[in-house]
Amino acid sequence: MKIKKPQFETTTLWDFPTQNYGDRPHGDNKYSGVTPAFVIWNLIQRYTKEGDLVVDPMCGSGTTIDVWCR
């Protein structure tokens, strides 16, 4: 299922209404260090271009992987 991408935040003050975007949760919400999916999505959009390798050495709750897969 294709999801509509959220609007890219162009400022350094990011306000996200929820942990997730799309129709399902990203990562493991039981993980105590979970980062909101919107933050990960904005970082990927801001600092990478198509074809770049994104590495998350800690992986944590898996939010980065979930966002990248979408």
Biopython code that builds the backbone (N, CA, C, O; Angstrom):
import numpy as np
from Bio.PDB.StructureBuilder import StructureBuilder

atoms = [
    (1, "MET", "N", (0.837, -1.173, 0.000)),
    (1, "MET", "CA", (0.000, 0.000, 0.000)),
    (1, "MET", "C", (0.887, 1.241, 0.000)),
    (1, "MET", "O", (1.781, 1.366, 0.837)),
    (2, "LYS", "N", (0.649, 2.139, -0.913)),
    (2, "LYS", "CA", (1.398, 3.389, -1.021)),
    (2, "LYS", "C", (0.785, 4.413, -0.071)),
    (2, "LYS", "O", (-0.430, 4.610, -0.066)),
    (3, "ILE", "N", (1.627, 5.066, 0.732)),
    (3, "ILE", "CA", (1.108, 6.096, 1.629)),
    (3, "ILE", "C", (1.508, 7.467, 1.108)),
    (3, "ILE", "O", (2.517, 7.614, 0.417)),
    (4, "LYS", "N", (0.715, 8.454, 1.443)),
    (4, "LYS", "CA", (1.020, 9.827, 1.058)),
    (4, "LYS", "C", (2.112, 10.344, 1.982)),
    (4, "LYS", "O", (1.992, 10.260, 3.205)),
    (5, "LYS", "N", (3.169, 10.874, 1.399)),
    (5, "LYS", "CA", (4.267, 11.396, 2.205)),
    (5, "LYS", "C", (3.834, 12.682, 2.892)),
    (5, "LYS", "O", (3.153, 13.510, 2.287)),
    (6, "PRO", "N", (4.227, 12.857, 4.157)),
    (6, "PRO", "CA", (3.890, 14.095, 4.857)),
    (6, "PRO", "C", (4.659, 15.264, 4.262)),
    (6, "PRO", "O", (5.649, 15.078, 3.555)),
    (7, "GLN", "N", (4.193, 16.459, 4.555)),
    (7, "GLN", "CA", (4.877, 17.661, 4.078)),
    (7, "GLN", "C", (6.240, 17.765, 4.746)),
    (7, "GLN", "O", (6.361, 17.578, 5.956)),
    (8, "PHE", "N", (7.255, 18.061, 3.964)),
    (8, "PHE", "CA", (8.618, 18.222, 4.460)),
    (8, "PHE", "C", (8.710, 19.474, 5.320)),
    (8, "PHE", "O", (8.321, 20.558, 4.884)),
    (9, "GLU", "N", (9.221, 19.333, 6.534)),
    (9, "GLU", "CA", (9.395, 20.468, 7.441)),
    (9, "GLU", "C", (10.632, 21.254, 7.012)),
    (9, "GLU", "O", (11.740, 20.719, 7.034)),
    (10, "THR", "N", (10.456, 22.505, 6.627)),
    (10, "THR", "CA", (11.572, 23.309, 6.132)),
    (10, "THR", "C", (12.272, 24.121, 7.218)),
    (10, "THR", "O", (13.295, 24.751, 6.949)),
    (11, "THR", "N", (11.749, 24.119, 8.418)),
    (11, "THR", "CA", (12.368, 24.867, 9.511)),
    (11, "THR", "C", (13.114, 23.910, 10.426)),
    (11, "THR", "O", (13.058, 22.694, 10.244)),
    (12, "THR", "N", (13.811, 24.462, 11.409)),
    (12, "THR", "CA", (14.503, 23.621, 12.376)),
    (12, "THR", "C", (13.636, 23.328, 13.598)),
    (12, "THR", "O", (14.058, 22.605, 14.500)),
    (13, "LEU", "N", (12.435, 23.884, 13.629)),
    (13, "LEU", "CA", (11.480, 23.585, 14.696)),
    (13, "LEU", "C", (10.432, 22.648, 14.109)),
    (13, "LEU", "O", (9.574, 23.070, 13.335)),
    (14, "TRP", "N", (10.508, 21.384, 14.482)),
    (14, "TRP", "CA", (9.624, 20.381, 13.909)),
    (14, "TRP", "C", (8.519, 20.045, 14.901)),
    (14, "TRP", "O", (8.796, 19.753, 16.064)),
    (15, "ASP", "N", (7.284, 20.085, 14.453)),
    (15, "ASP", "CA", (6.127, 19.761, 15.289)),
    (15, "ASP", "C", (5.363, 18.627, 14.618)),
    (15, "ASP", "O", (4.793, 18.806, 13.541)),
    (16, "PHE", "N", (5.351, 17.460, 15.256)),
    (16, "PHE", "CA", (4.691, 16.292, 14.682)),
    (16, "PHE", "C", (3.573, 15.844, 15.608)),
    (16, "PHE", "O", (3.795, 15.647, 16.803)),
    (17, "PRO", "N", (2.371, 15.682, 15.064)),
    (17, "PRO", "CA", (1.208, 15.370, 15.889)),
    (17, "PRO", "C", (1.168, 13.941, 16.429)),
    (17, "PRO", "O", (0.410, 13.658, 17.357)),
    (18, "THR", "N", (1.955, 13.056, 15.875)),
    (18, "THR", "CA", (1.869, 11.654, 16.267)),
    (18, "THR", "C", (3.215, 10.967, 16.087)),
    (18, "THR", "O", (4.106, 11.496, 15.424)),
    (19, "GLN", "N", (3.354, 9.805, 16.671)),
    (19, "GLN", "CA", (4.563, 8.998, 16.541)),
    (19, "GLN", "C", (4.726, 8.474, 15.116)),
    (19, "GLN", "O", (5.851, 8.271, 14.660)),
    (20, "ASN", "N", (3.635, 8.256, 14.421)),
    (20, "ASN", "CA", (3.654, 7.555, 13.145)),
    (20, "ASN", "C", (3.100, 8.390, 12.011)),
    (20, "ASN", "O", (2.498, 9.438, 12.245)),
    (21, "TYR", "N", (3.295, 7.941, 10.794)),
    (21, "TYR", "CA", (2.562, 8.452, 9.646)),
    (21, "TYR", "C", (2.112, 7.238, 8.856)),
    (21, "TYR", "O", (2.723, 6.172, 8.940)),
    (22, "GLY", "N", (1.055, 7.397, 8.095)),
    (22, "GLY", "CA", (0.496, 6.242, 7.395)),
    (22, "GLY", "C", (-0.557, 5.569, 8.252)),
    (22, "GLY", "O", (-1.105, 6.167, 9.178)),
    (23, "ASP", "N", (-0.828, 4.321, 7.928)),
    (23, "ASP", "CA", (-1.931, 3.623, 8.588)),
    (23, "ASP", "C", (-1.498, 2.600, 9.625)),
    (23, "ASP", "O", (-2.335, 1.860, 10.142)),
    (24, "ARG", "N", (-0.200, 2.540, 9.943)),
    (24, "ARG", "CA", (0.246, 1.575, 10.953)),
    (24, "ARG", "C", (1.431, 2.138, 11.730)),
    (24, "ARG", "O", (2.123, 3.036, 11.251)),
    (25, "PRO", "N", (1.663, 1.609, 12.928)),
    (25, "PRO", "CA", (2.791, 2.076, 13.736)),
    (25, "PRO", "C", (4.133, 1.731, 13.085)),
    (25, "PRO", "O", (4.226, 0.778, 12.311)),
    (26, "HIS", "N", (5.158, 2.502, 13.400)),
    (26, "HIS", "CA", (6.518, 2.255, 12.925)),
    (26, "HIS", "C", (7.371, 1.883, 14.121)),
    (26, "HIS", "O", (7.258, 2.499, 15.181)),
    (27, "GLY", "N", (8.216, 0.890, 13.964)),
    (27, "GLY", "CA", (9.085, 0.469, 15.046)),
    (27, "GLY", "C", (8.299, -0.197, 16.164)),
    (27, "GLY", "O", (7.122, -0.519, 16.002)),
    (28, "ASP", "N", (8.949, -0.398, 17.282)),
    (28, "ASP", "CA", (8.344, -1.040, 18.446)),
    (28, "ASP", "C", (8.045, 0.038, 19.480)),
    (28, "ASP", "O", (8.963, 0.568, 20.107)),
    (29, "ASN", "N", (6.768, 0.366, 19.663)),
    (29, "ASN", "CA", (6.388, 1.437, 20.590)),
    (29, "ASN", "C", (6.673, 1.098, 22.048)),
    (29, "ASN", "O", (6.604, 1.981, 22.903)),
    (30, "LYS", "N", (6.993, -0.156, 22.355)),
    (30, "LYS", "CA", (7.333, -0.542, 23.728)),
    (30, "LYS", "C", (8.786, -0.186, 24.052)),
    (30, "LYS", "O", (9.185, -0.184, 25.217)),
    (31, "TYR", "N", (9.564, 0.112, 23.026)),
    (31, "TYR", "CA", (10.970, 0.476, 23.196)),
    (31, "TYR", "C", (11.034, 1.868, 23.819)),
    (31, "TYR", "O", (10.390, 2.794, 23.326)),
    (32, "SER", "N", (11.801, 2.028, 24.895)),
    (32, "SER", "CA", (11.791, 3.289, 25.650)),
    (32, "SER", "C", (12.466, 4.455, 24.932)),
    (32, "SER", "O", (12.230, 5.606, 25.299)),
    (33, "GLY", "N", (13.290, 4.199, 23.931)),
    (33, "GLY", "CA", (13.980, 5.280, 23.232)),
    (33, "GLY", "C", (13.437, 5.540, 21.844)),
    (33, "GLY", "O", (14.156, 6.043, 20.980)),
    (34, "VAL", "N", (12.181, 5.206, 21.617)),
    (34, "VAL", "CA", (11.604, 5.318, 20.272)),
    (34, "VAL", "C", (11.608, 6.767, 19.777)),
    (34, "VAL", "O", (11.251, 7.686, 20.516)),
    (35, "THR", "N", (12.013, 6.957, 18.524)),
    (35, "THR", "CA", (12.026, 8.277, 17.886)),
    (35, "THR", "C", (10.830, 8.365, 16.954)),
    (35, "THR", "O", (10.574, 7.422, 16.205)),
    (36, "PRO", "N", (10.091, 9.464, 16.977)),
    (36, "PRO", "CA", (8.934, 9.586, 16.089)),
    (36, "PRO", "C", (9.315, 9.388, 14.615)),
    (36, "PRO", "O", (10.341, 9.891, 14.156)),
    (37, "ALA", "N", (8.480, 8.653, 13.889)),
    (37, "ALA", "CA", (8.735, 8.353, 12.480)),
    (37, "ALA", "C", (8.869, 9.624, 11.647)),
    (37, "ALA", "O", (9.656, 9.659, 10.701)),
    (38, "PHE", "N", (8.116, 10.665, 11.983)),
    (38, "PHE", "CA", (8.211, 11.924, 11.242)),
    (38, "PHE", "C", (9.621, 12.516, 11.333)),
    (38, "PHE", "O", (10.106, 13.101, 10.364)),
    (39, "VAL", "N", (10.273, 12.371, 12.471)),
    (39, "VAL", "CA", (11.630, 12.897, 12.640)),
    (39, "VAL", "C", (12.588, 12.147, 11.715)),
    (39, "VAL", "O", (13.385, 12.761, 11.007)),
    (40, "ILE", "N", (12.503, 10.821, 11.727)),
    (40, "ILE", "CA", (13.364, 10.003, 10.870)),
    (40, "ILE", "C", (13.110, 10.341, 9.402)),
    (40, "ILE", "O", (14.050, 10.510, 8.626)),
    (41, "TRP", "N", (11.832, 10.439, 9.028)),
    (41, "TRP", "CA", (11.473, 10.739, 7.636)),
    (41, "TRP", "C", (12.069, 12.082, 7.213)),
    (41, "TRP", "O", (12.632, 12.195, 6.124)),
    (42, "ASN", "N", (11.946, 13.097, 8.067)),
    (42, "ASN", "CA", (12.491, 14.418, 7.742)),
    (42, "ASN", "C", (14.013, 14.389, 7.609)),
    (42, "ASN", "O", (14.568, 15.020, 6.710)),
    (43, "LEU", "N", (14.682, 13.668, 8.489)),
    (43, "LEU", "CA", (16.142, 13.578, 8.404)),
    (43, "LEU", "C", (16.577, 12.910, 7.106)),
    (43, "LEU", "O", (17.519, 13.364, 6.457)),
    (44, "ILE", "N", (15.895, 11.833, 6.727)),
    (44, "ILE", "CA", (16.225, 11.142, 5.480)),
    (44, "ILE", "C", (15.970, 12.058, 4.285)),
    (44, "ILE", "O", (16.794, 12.125, 3.373)),
    (45, "GLN", "N", (14.838, 12.763, 4.279)),
    (45, "GLN", "CA", (14.518, 13.675, 3.175)),
    (45, "GLN", "C", (15.517, 14.832, 3.090)),
    (45, "GLN", "O", (15.903, 15.247, 1.997)),
    (46, "ARG", "N", (15.926, 15.339, 4.234)),
    (46, "ARG", "CA", (16.793, 16.518, 4.289)),
    (46, "ARG", "C", (18.244, 16.196, 3.922)),
    (46, "ARG", "O", (18.899, 16.989, 3.246)),
    (47, "TYR", "N", (18.751, 15.046, 4.357)),
    (47, "TYR", "CA", (20.185, 14.790, 4.256)),
    (47, "TYR", "C", (20.594, 13.672, 3.309)),
    (47, "TYR", "O", (21.778, 13.342, 3.242)),
    (48, "THR", "N", (19.665, 13.079, 2.581)),
    (48, "THR", "CA", (20.032, 12.031, 1.632)),
    (48, "THR", "C", (19.421, 12.321, 0.269)),
    (48, "THR", "O", (18.514, 13.142, 0.130)),
    (49, "LYS", "N", (19.940, 11.630, -0.720)),
    (49, "LYS", "CA", (19.322, 11.670, -2.041)),
    (49, "LYS", "C", (19.047, 10.223, -2.450)),
    (49, "LYS", "O", (19.590, 9.295, -1.851)),
    (50, "GLU", "N", (18.215, 10.031, -3.455)),
    (50, "GLU", "CA", (17.844, 8.687, -3.878)),
    (50, "GLU", "C", (19.096, 7.881, -4.212)),
    (50, "GLU", "O", (19.987, 8.348, -4.921)),
    (51, "GLY", "N", (19.139, 6.658, -3.683)),
    (51, "GLY", "CA", (20.267, 5.774, -3.915)),
    (51, "GLY", "C", (21.303, 5.797, -2.804)),
    (51, "GLY", "O", (22.175, 4.930, -2.771)),
    (52, "ASP", "N", (21.236, 6.773, -1.883)),
    (52, "ASP", "CA", (22.169, 6.829, -0.760)),
    (52, "ASP", "C", (21.931, 5.663, 0.191)),
    (52, "ASP", "O", (20.821, 5.137, 0.284)),
    (53, "LEU", "N", (22.979, 5.271, 0.890)),
    (53, "LEU", "CA", (22.892, 4.238, 1.913)),
    (53, "LEU", "C", (22.597, 4.915, 3.250)),
    (53, "LEU", "O", (23.301, 5.843, 3.648)),
    (54, "VAL", "N", (21.565, 4.454, 3.935)),
    (54, "VAL", "CA", (21.215, 4.975, 5.258)),
    (54, "VAL", "C", (21.585, 3.907, 6.282)),
    (54, "VAL", "O", (21.093, 2.780, 6.216)),
    (55, "VAL", "N", (22.448, 4.259, 7.225)),
    (55, "VAL", "CA", (22.909, 3.316, 8.240)),
    (55, "VAL", "C", (22.424, 3.783, 9.608)),
    (55, "VAL", "O", (22.614, 4.938, 9.987)),
    (56, "ASP", "N", (21.802, 2.875, 10.334)),
    (56, "ASP", "CA", (21.383, 3.139, 11.712)),
    (56, "ASP", "C", (22.081, 2.086, 12.567)),
    (56, "ASP", "O", (21.527, 1.006, 12.774)),
    (57, "PRO", "N", (23.292, 2.372, 13.072)),
    (57, "PRO", "CA", (24.087, 1.355, 13.750)),
    (57, "PRO", "C", (23.456, 0.801, 15.031)),
    (57, "PRO", "O", (23.781, -0.317, 15.429)),
    (58, "MET", "N", (22.583, 1.536, 15.672)),
    (58, "MET", "CA", (21.959, 1.052, 16.896)),
    (58, "MET", "C", (20.655, 0.314, 16.612)),
    (58, "MET", "O", (20.320, -0.638, 17.317)),
    (59, "CYS", "N", (19.932, 0.730, 15.612)),
    (59, "CYS", "CA", (18.676, 0.144, 15.148)),
    (59, "CYS", "C", (17.533, 0.269, 16.151)),
    (59, "CYS", "O", (16.392, 0.468, 15.734)),
    (60, "GLY", "N", (17.782, 0.165, 17.417)),
    (60, "GLY", "CA", (16.759, 0.392, 18.445)),
    (60, "GLY", "C", (15.441, -0.283, 18.178)),
    (60, "GLY", "O", (15.368, -1.509, 18.096)),
    (61, "SER", "N", (14.378, 0.526, 18.038)),
    (61, "SER", "CA", (13.033, -0.030, 17.871)),
    (61, "SER", "C", (12.724, -0.389, 16.422)),
    (61, "SER", "O", (11.691, -1.003, 16.155)),
    (62, "GLY", "N", (13.586, -0.026, 15.488)),
    (62, "GLY", "CA", (13.370, -0.356, 14.083)),
    (62, "GLY", "C", (12.630, 0.705, 13.290)),
    (62, "GLY", "O", (12.238, 0.455, 12.150)),
    (63, "THR", "N", (12.429, 1.886, 13.866)),
    (63, "THR", "CA", (11.688, 2.941, 13.180)),
    (63, "THR", "C", (12.379, 3.363, 11.883)),
    (63, "THR", "O", (11.707, 3.570, 10.872)),
    (64, "THR", "N", (13.708, 3.495, 11.892)),
    (64, "THR", "CA", (14.431, 3.903, 10.686)),
    (64, "THR", "C", (14.198, 2.911, 9.554)),
    (64, "THR", "O", (13.976, 3.312, 8.412)),
    (65, "ILE", "N", (14.247, 1.634, 9.863)),
    (65, "ILE", "CA", (14.011, 0.596, 8.853)),
    (65, "ILE", "C", (12.582, 0.684, 8.331)),
    (65, "ILE", "O", (12.357, 0.603, 7.124)),
    (66, "ASP", "N", (11.622, 0.847, 9.227)),
    (66, "ASP", "CA", (10.216, 0.957, 8.812)),
    (66, "ASP", "C", (9.997, 2.157, 7.895)),
    (66, "ASP", "O", (9.314, 2.043, 6.878)),
    (67, "VAL", "N", (10.570, 3.303, 8.247)),
    (67, "VAL", "CA", (10.402, 4.513, 7.435)),
    (67, "VAL", "C", (11.081, 4.329, 6.078)),
    (67, "VAL", "O", (10.508, 4.687, 5.049)),
    (68, "TRP", "N", (12.276, 3.783, 6.065)),
    (68, "TRP", "CA", (13.015, 3.575, 4.825)),
    (68, "TRP", "C", (12.253, 2.643, 3.884)),
    (68, "TRP", "O", (12.235, 2.869, 2.674)),
    (69, "CYS", "N", (11.633, 1.611, 4.420)),
    (69, "CYS", "CA", (10.895, 0.641, 3.595)),
    (69, "CYS", "C", (9.678, 1.256, 2.922)),
    (69, "CYS", "O", (9.226, 0.740, 1.900)),
    (70, "ARG", "N", (9.150, 2.308, 3.445)),
    (70, "ARG", "CA", (7.962, 2.937, 2.861)),
    (70, "ARG", "C", (8.361, 3.945, 1.840)),
    (70, "ARG", "O", (7.500, 4.584, 1.234)),
]
sb = StructureBuilder()
sb.init_structure("model")
sb.init_model(0)
sb.init_chain("A")
sb.init_seg("    ")
for serial, (resi, resn, name, xyz) in enumerate(atoms, 1):
    if name == "N":
        sb.init_residue(resn, " ", resi, " ")
    sb.init_atom(name, np.array(xyz, "f"), 0.0, 1.0, " ", f" {name:<3s}", serial, name[0])
structure = sb.get_structure()
